Amino acid sequence: MINTSANLLGVPMKKKNNVRERIIKILRKHPEGLTTVEIADKIGMSRHAVTKYVYQLLGEGSILQREVGTAKLCYLKGKKYGKK
């Protein structure tokens, strides 16, 4: 029997969606963009865990990323560089 309420890693789908929603909510408040480390600090998760969700959001086109020096800033699609 397949458990559809969890992904292949055993993470409950509700928790997965909640983290993604929290990342989007934080980026709405910071249209200038945030690094993965800054997002992780605001959520209270490790940088590695947040990176996984950031890649998912990048893949589906919900957020964008740009390089500034050695940093990669994440921001919501349509809010690039603080523009609405």
Helices and strands as residue ranges (DSSP letters): H 13-29, H 36-43, H 47-60, E 63-68, E 71-76, G 80-82
